[in-house]
Amino acid sequence: MFFLLTILALGVVAADVRDVYYQQQVYTTEPIPILRQEQIINPDGSYRWNYETANGIAAEEEGVIKNAGIPEQEILSAQGQYQYTAPDGQIIQLQYVADENGFQPRGAHLPTPPPIPVEIQRALDHLATLPTPGQELNRIRI
């Protein structure tokens, strides 16, 4: 009996069950034509690029250097947008700004946070009216 169980266990371990659970991925390798493409880079560091493909993908961006000539304060500020068709057929469009305040996307498909509950908003409003700890110390001087 032990010999039979050992042989059965070895057979199960040796069996290649990966094919049972593996689903072959299907990809197309057909090239997608580019309908429009433009790239402009200016001597002052500003730029603009855009492109559009035959399958509905489009993108554009332009950027400028803010505070040029002041190395400690120079930043690249960019704004742009892109769009594509999701697998469910929905057209996804996103506009964005990327600057000293970070990446700020906007789009109808992006999730939005729930509203702040009334009680918490009241508490935040009350806290905003209170003096900061530094202000209290400045008023009470000996």
MDAnalysis code that builds the backbone (N, CA, C; Angstrom):
import MDAnalysis as mda
import numpy as np

u = mda.Universe.empty(426, n_residues=142, atom_resindex=np.repeat(np.arange(142), 3), trajectory=True)
u.add_TopologyAttr("name", ["N", "CA", "C"] * 142)
u.add_TopologyAttr("resid", np.arange(1, 143))
u.add_TopologyAttr("resname", ["MET", "PHE", "PHE", "LEU", "LEU", "THR", "ILE", "LEU", "ALA", "LEU", "GLY", "VAL", "VAL", "ALA", "ALA", "ASP", "VAL", "ARG", "ASP", "VAL", "TYR", "TYR", "GLN", "GLN", "GLN", "VAL", "TYR", "THR", "THR", "GLU", "PRO", "ILE", "PRO", "ILE", "LEU", "ARG", "GLN", "GLU", "GLN", "ILE", "ILE", "ASN", "PRO", "ASP", "GLY", "SER", "TYR", "ARG", "TRP", "ASN", "TYR", "GLU", "THR", "ALA", "ASN", "GLY", "ILE", "ALA", "ALA", "GLU", "GLU", "GLU", "GLY", "VAL", "ILE", "LYS", "ASN", "ALA", "GLY", "ILE", "PRO", "GLU", "GLN", "GLU", "ILE", "LEU", "SER", "ALA", "GLN", "GLY", "GLN", "TYR", "GLN", "TYR", "THR", "ALA", "PRO", "ASP", "GLY", "GLN", "ILE", "ILE", "GLN", "LEU", "GLN", "TYR", "VAL", "ALA", "ASP", "GLU", "ASN", "GLY", "PHE", "GLN", "PRO", "ARG", "GLY", "ALA", "HIS", "LEU", "PRO", "THR", "PRO", "PRO", "PRO", "ILE", "PRO", "VAL", "GLU", "ILE", "GLN", "ARG", "ALA", "LEU", "ASP", "HIS", "LEU", "ALA", "THR", "LEU", "PRO", "THR", "PRO", "GLY", "GLN", "GLU", "LEU", "ASN", "ARG", "ILE", "ARG", "ILE"])
u.atoms.positions = np.array([
    [0.824, -1.189, 0.000],
    [0.000, 0.000, 0.000],
    [0.876, 1.265, 0.000],
    [1.916, 1.237, 0.868],
    [2.810, 2.383, 0.934],
    [3.512, 2.601, -0.405],
    [3.916, 1.493, -1.046],
    [4.579, 1.571, -2.342],
    [3.653, 2.193, -3.385],
    [2.381, 1.835, -3.377],
    [1.398, 2.362, -4.327],
    [1.189, 3.863, -4.115],
    [1.088, 4.289, -2.856],
    [0.918, 5.718, -2.559],
    [2.157, 6.518, -2.967],
    [3.330, 5.944, -2.780],
    [4.568, 6.626, -3.161],
    [4.636, 6.815, -4.669],
    [4.299, 5.780, -5.421],
    [4.303, 5.869, -6.881],
    [3.265, 6.888, -7.348],
    [2.088, 6.883, -6.734],
    [1.030, 7.835, -7.090],
    [1.480, 9.273, -6.800],
    [2.116, 9.497, -5.657],
    [2.595, 10.835, -5.301],
    [3.666, 11.304, -6.279],
    [4.578, 10.423, -6.654],
    [5.603, 10.791, -7.628],
    [4.988, 11.122, -8.980],
    [3.963, 10.405, -9.358],
    [3.284, 10.682, -10.628],
    [2.616, 12.043, -10.629],
    [2.001, 12.416, -9.515],
    [1.343, 13.724, -9.418],
    [2.376, 14.839, -9.459],
    [3.478, 14.656, -8.748],
    [4.515, 15.684, -8.719],
    [5.156, 15.835, -10.092],
    [5.342, 14.739, -10.784],
    [6.006, 14.780, -12.083],
    [5.100, 15.298, -13.193],
    [3.799, 15.244, -12.991],
    [2.870, 15.693, -14.034],
    [3.003, 17.200, -14.225],
    [2.969, 17.632, -15.443],
    [3.074, 19.062, -15.756],
    [1.667, 19.630, -15.842],
    [1.215, 20.244, -14.756],
    [-0.150, 20.771, -14.721],
    [-0.192, 22.248, -15.103],
    [0.954, 22.825, -15.446],
    [0.951, 24.245, -15.801],
    [0.090, 24.520, -17.020],
    [0.081, 23.616, -17.981],
    [-0.696, 23.835, -19.196],
    [-2.190, 23.885, -18.932],
    [-2.651, 23.248, -17.880],
    [-4.075, 23.248, -17.560],
    [-4.526, 24.654, -17.179],
    [-3.685, 25.397, -16.455],
    [-4.062, 26.711, -15.954],
    [-3.510, 27.866, -16.781],
    [-2.662, 27.587, -17.724],
    [-2.016, 28.631, -18.506],
    [-2.866, 28.966, -19.718],
    [-3.226, 30.234, -19.842],
    [-3.993, 30.682, -20.998],
    [-3.060, 31.473, -21.906],
    [-2.991, 31.065, -23.133],
    [-2.107, 31.717, -24.092],
    [-2.567, 33.150, -24.342],
    [-1.645, 34.120, -24.209],
    [-1.952, 35.514, -24.487],
    [-1.860, 35.753, -25.989],
    [-2.804, 36.500, -26.504],
    [-2.826, 36.777, -27.937],
    [-2.472, 38.246, -28.143],
    [-1.419, 38.498, -28.893],
    [-0.997, 39.856, -29.195],
    [-0.923, 40.018, -30.707],
    [-1.265, 41.194, -31.157],
    [-1.089, 41.468, -32.578],
    [0.223, 42.218, -32.744],
    [0.909, 41.930, -33.793],
    [2.179, 42.604, -34.052],
    [2.069, 43.541, -35.246],
    [0.842, 43.835, -35.633],
    [0.632, 44.729, -36.768],
    [1.021, 46.152, -36.368],
    [1.892, 46.805, -37.112],
    [2.283, 48.174, -36.766],
    [1.101, 49.139, -36.910],
    [1.012, 50.079, -35.982],
    [-0.033, 51.102, -36.015],
    [0.560, 52.343, -36.674],
    [-0.055, 52.836, -37.750],
    [0.488, 54.022, -38.427],
    [0.405, 55.280, -37.556],
    [1.416, 56.114, -37.654],
    [1.416, 57.422, -36.997],
    [0.867, 58.420, -38.003],
    [-0.242, 59.068, -37.637],
    [-0.890, 60.012, -38.542],
    [-0.245, 61.393, -38.494],
    [0.208, 61.770, -37.306],
    [0.765, 63.109, -37.133],
    [1.790, 63.044, -36.015],
    [2.920, 63.737, -36.202],
    [3.937, 63.807, -35.164],
    [4.732, 65.090, -35.341],
    [4.926, 65.803, -34.233],
    [5.654, 67.074, -34.280],
    [6.471, 67.212, -33.000],
    [7.691, 67.700, -33.122],
    [8.554, 67.972, -31.979],
    [9.278, 69.287, -32.217],
    [9.097, 70.218, -31.292],
    [9.761, 71.516, -31.394],
    [10.504, 71.753, -30.082],
    [11.809, 71.978, -30.180],
    [12.625, 72.290, -29.010],
    [13.276, 73.640, -29.267],
    [12.999, 74.598, -28.398],
    [13.498, 75.961, -28.562],
    [14.783, 76.178, -27.762],
    [15.611, 77.151, -28.175],
    [16.872, 77.425, -27.474],
    [16.681, 77.840, -26.012],
    [15.526, 78.418, -25.672],
    [15.297, 78.848, -24.293],
    [14.876, 77.702, -23.376],
    [14.803, 76.481, -23.892],
    [14.430, 75.323, -23.081],
    [12.967, 74.945, -23.182],
    [12.160, 75.799, -23.796],
    [10.748, 75.449, -23.962],
    [10.616, 74.431, -25.091],
    [9.531, 73.702, -25.070],
    [9.337, 72.670, -26.085],
    [7.850, 72.417, -26.300],
    [7.572, 71.710, -27.363],
    [6.207, 71.283, -27.672],
    [6.314, 70.019, -28.505],
    [5.510, 69.020, -28.173],
    [5.437, 67.810, -28.991],
    [4.002, 67.319, -29.040],
    [3.677, 66.596, -30.092],
    [2.359, 65.976, -30.204],
    [2.429, 64.839, -31.198],
    [1.493, 63.935, -31.061],
    [1.372, 62.848, -32.030],
    [-0.045, 62.288, -31.997],
    [-0.391, 61.599, -33.067],
    [-1.686, 60.930, -33.165],
    [-1.481, 59.656, -33.978],
    [-2.077, 58.563, -33.516],
    [-1.943, 57.290, -34.217],
    [-3.279, 56.869, -34.811],
    [-3.239, 55.912, -35.714],
    [-4.445, 55.467, -36.417],
    [-5.424, 54.727, -35.510],
    [-4.969, 54.242, -34.361],
    [-5.883, 53.531, -33.469],
    [-6.481, 54.429, -32.386],
    [-6.405, 55.748, -32.565],
    [-7.091, 56.672, -31.661],
    [-6.273, 57.188, -30.500],
    [-5.006, 56.874, -30.441],
    [-4.159, 57.417, -29.382],
    [-3.655, 58.782, -29.836],
    [-3.765, 59.767, -28.951],
    [-3.267, 61.110, -29.255],
    [-2.683, 61.700, -27.974],
    [-1.621, 62.466, -28.116],
    [-0.997, 63.100, -26.961],
    [-0.328, 64.384, -27.405],
    [-0.260, 65.327, -26.474],
    [0.468, 66.571, -26.727],
    [0.936, 67.134, -25.401],
    [2.050, 67.860, -25.451],
    [2.597, 68.483, -24.253],
    [3.425, 69.681, -24.660],
    [3.403, 70.687, -23.822],
    [4.308, 71.821, -23.997],
    [4.875, 72.180, -22.637],
    [6.112, 72.634, -22.648],
    [6.776, 72.947, -21.399],
    [7.636, 74.185, -21.517],
    [7.808, 74.854, -20.391],
    [8.658, 76.041, -20.306],
    [9.475, 75.957, -19.021],
    [10.604, 76.644, -19.018],
    [11.410, 76.731, -17.810],
    [11.016, 78.009, -17.091],
    [10.568, 77.864, -15.849],
    [10.223, 79.027, -15.028],
    [11.463, 79.457, -14.246],
    [11.567, 80.746, -14.000],
    [12.686, 81.330, -13.260],
    [14.020, 81.017, -13.926],
    [14.059, 81.139, -15.237],
    [15.287, 80.843, -15.980],
    [16.408, 81.770, -15.535],
    [17.590, 81.236, -15.388],
    [18.748, 82.022, -14.989],
    [18.993, 82.028, -13.496],
    [18.044, 81.537, -12.713],
    [18.217, 81.444, -11.261],
    [18.284, 79.953, -10.926],
    [19.473, 79.375, -10.893],
    [19.604, 77.920, -10.774],
    [18.841, 77.305, -9.599],
    [18.798, 77.975, -8.463],
    [18.122, 77.414, -7.291],
    [16.605, 77.398, -7.453],
    [16.086, 78.231, -8.361],
    [14.634, 78.349, -8.506],
    [14.117, 77.877, -9.859],
    [14.990, 77.431, -10.740],
    [14.545, 76.972, -12.054],
    [13.724, 75.694, -11.926],
    [12.593, 75.666, -12.613],
    [11.788, 74.447, -12.677],
    [11.225, 74.312, -14.080],
    [10.952, 73.092, -14.460],
    [10.295, 72.830, -15.731],
    [8.809, 72.710, -15.456],
    [8.031, 73.524, -16.119],
    [6.578, 73.481, -15.993],
    [6.014, 72.944, -17.298],
    [5.227, 71.887, -17.204],
    [4.668, 71.260, -18.406],
    [3.163, 71.108, -18.256],
    [2.489, 71.181, -19.375],
    [1.055, 70.891, -19.392],
    [0.743, 70.167, -20.687],
    [-0.240, 69.310, -20.622],
    [-0.571, 68.550, -21.811],
    [-1.810, 67.712, -21.628],
    [-2.010, 66.815, -22.561],
    [-3.158, 65.917, -22.499],
    [-2.872, 64.688, -23.342],
    [-3.597, 63.621, -23.046],
    [-3.542, 62.441, -23.904],
    [-4.888, 61.753, -23.880],
    [-5.135, 60.952, -24.891],
    [-6.376, 60.194, -24.948],
    [-6.134, 58.871, -25.658],
    [-6.945, 57.899, -25.279],
    [-6.896, 56.580, -25.899],
    [-8.243, 55.910, -25.683],
    [-8.475, 54.817, -26.367],
    [-9.714, 54.071, -26.218],
    [-9.450, 52.877, -25.311],
    [-10.223, 52.786, -24.233],
    [-10.084, 51.683, -23.282],
    [-10.611, 50.392, -23.904],
    [-10.251, 49.245, -23.347],
    [-10.737, 47.975, -23.890],
    [-12.263, 47.869, -23.949],
    [-12.962, 48.578, -23.058],
    [-14.431, 48.535, -23.083],
    [-15.032, 49.521, -24.080],
    [-14.189, 50.242, -24.840],
    [-14.668, 51.168, -25.860],
    [-14.782, 52.609, -25.399],
    [-14.617, 52.863, -24.113],
    [-14.709, 54.224, -23.575],
    [-13.463, 55.016, -23.966],
    [-13.662, 56.258, -24.401],
    [-12.529, 57.134, -24.722],
    [-12.053, 57.774, -23.424],
    [-10.809, 57.519, -23.089],
    [-10.197, 58.067, -21.880],
    [-9.402, 59.294, -22.291],
    [-9.714, 60.423, -21.667],
    [-8.989, 61.661, -21.954],
    [-8.517, 62.248, -20.637],
    [-7.249, 62.633, -20.590],
    [-6.667, 63.172, -19.378],
    [-5.886, 64.436, -19.714],
    [-6.139, 65.493, -18.969],
    [-5.359, 66.727, -19.067],
    [-4.506, 66.799, -17.802],
    [-3.337, 67.426, -17.909],
    [-2.473, 67.498, -16.740],
    [-1.617, 68.751, -16.766],
    [-1.165, 69.109, -15.572],
    [-0.166, 70.152, -15.362],
    [0.880, 69.528, -14.449],
    [2.133, 69.738, -14.764],
    [3.227, 69.260, -13.915],
    [4.169, 70.434, -13.696],
    [4.249, 70.886, -12.454],
    [5.078, 72.048, -12.138],
    [5.577, 71.948, -10.705],
    [5.867, 73.084, -10.090],
    [6.378, 73.084, -8.724],
    [5.387, 72.497, -7.728],
    [4.125, 72.385, -8.108],
    [3.099, 71.806, -7.240],
    [2.874, 70.324, -7.509],
    [3.700, 69.711, -8.344],
    [3.569, 68.288, -8.632],
    [2.743, 68.013, -9.875],
    [2.414, 66.749, -10.065],
    [1.614, 66.299, -11.206],
    [0.147, 66.407, -10.823],
    [-0.625, 67.159, -11.619],
    [-2.034, 67.407, -11.312],
    [-2.898, 66.969, -12.493],
    [-3.375, 65.727, -12.465],
    [-4.202, 65.235, -13.574],
    [-5.664, 65.614, -13.399],
    [-6.375, 65.731, -14.528],
    [-7.823, 65.953, -14.528],
    [-8.421, 65.065, -15.608],
    [-9.491, 64.398, -15.270],
    [-10.166, 63.556, -16.246],
    [-11.453, 63.008, -15.659],
    [-12.455, 62.837, -16.502],
    [-13.755, 62.354, -16.036],
    [-13.664, 60.931, -15.493],
    [-12.680, 60.166, -15.911],
    [-12.553, 58.772, -15.485],
    [-11.836, 58.614, -14.145],
    [-11.211, 59.672, -13.636],
    [-10.462, 59.581, -12.386],
    [-11.413, 59.545, -11.191],
    [-11.098, 58.751, -10.180],
    [-11.960, 58.710, -8.995],
    [-11.865, 60.019, -8.222],
    [-12.935, 60.370, -7.546],
    [-12.958, 61.578, -6.724],
    [-13.184, 61.175, -5.272],
    [-12.624, 61.923, -4.341],
    [-12.810, 61.572, -2.930],
    [-14.239, 61.874, -2.492],
    [-14.716, 61.181, -1.474],
    [-16.058, 61.481, -0.969],
    [-16.046, 62.851, -0.295],
    [-17.216, 63.487, -0.171],
    [-17.248, 64.796, 0.491],
    [-16.871, 64.675, 1.966],
    [-16.333, 65.764, 2.514],
    [-15.969, 65.794, 3.933],
    [-17.258, 65.840, 4.750],
    [-17.396, 64.970, 5.759],
    [-18.600, 65.001, 6.597],
    [-18.771, 66.366, 7.262],
    [-20.019, 66.747, 7.478],
    [-20.349, 68.076, 8.014],
    [-19.657, 68.317, 9.349],
    [-19.654, 67.329, 10.232],
    [-19.054, 67.501, 11.560],
    [-17.556, 67.792, 11.455],
    [-16.887, 67.078, 10.582],
    [-15.445, 67.291, 10.418],
    [-15.181, 68.646, 9.780],
    [-16.003, 69.049, 8.816],
    [-15.823, 70.355, 8.189],
    [-16.011, 71.468, 9.209],
    [-17.005, 71.314, 10.102],
    [-17.214, 72.307, 11.158],
    [-15.984, 72.398, 12.060],
    [-15.408, 71.240, 12.414],
    [-14.217, 71.236, 13.265],
    [-13.036, 71.895, 12.549],
    [-12.873, 71.620, 11.268],
    [-11.788, 72.251, 10.505],
    [-11.976, 73.762, 10.420],
    [-13.213, 74.200, 10.197],
    [-13.493, 75.639, 10.148],
    [-13.174, 76.295, 11.486],
    [-13.530, 75.631, 12.591],
    [-13.247, 76.179, 13.919],
    [-11.735, 76.251, 14.158],
    [-11.016, 75.199, 13.789],
    [-9.563, 75.200, 13.974],
    [-8.892, 76.309, 13.168],
    [-9.451, 76.633, 12.019],
    [-8.869, 77.692, 11.192],
    [-9.001, 79.059, 11.850],
    [-9.973, 79.243, 12.742],
    [-10.157, 80.533, 13.410],
    [-9.240, 80.690, 14.619],
    [-8.679, 79.609, 15.127],
    [-7.829, 79.677, 16.317],
    [-6.441, 80.196, 15.953],
    [-5.798, 80.916, 16.877],
    [-4.435, 81.384, 16.601],
    [-3.464, 80.202, 16.617],
    [-2.410, 80.336, 15.851],
    [-1.386, 79.290, 15.849],
    [-0.581, 79.392, 17.135],
    [0.106, 78.340, 17.546],
    [0.882, 78.399, 18.790],
    [1.913, 79.525, 18.795],
    [2.517, 79.826, 17.679],
    [3.488, 80.914, 17.617],
    [2.849, 82.267, 17.868],
    [1.611, 82.449, 17.402],
    [0.914, 83.713, 17.623],
    [0.593, 83.899, 19.099],
    [0.214, 82.845, 19.798],
    [-0.103, 82.956, 21.226],
    [1.126, 83.358, 22.022],
    [2.284, 82.778, 21.703],
    [3.503, 83.104, 22.438],
    [3.919, 84.544, 22.211],
    [3.677, 85.071, 21.024],
    [4.055, 86.453, 20.746],
    [3.171, 87.435, 21.505],
    [1.928, 87.070, 21.771],
    [1.031, 87.983, 22.491],
    [1.324, 87.999, 23.985],
    [1.787, 86.889, 24.534],
    [2.034, 86.808, 25.975],
    [3.527, 87.003, 26.207],
    [3.917, 88.236, 26.411],
    [5.329, 88.532, 26.678],
    [5.449, 89.108, 28.073],
    [6.500, 88.749, 28.717],
    [6.706, 89.224, 30.090],
    [7.662, 90.390, 30.079],
])
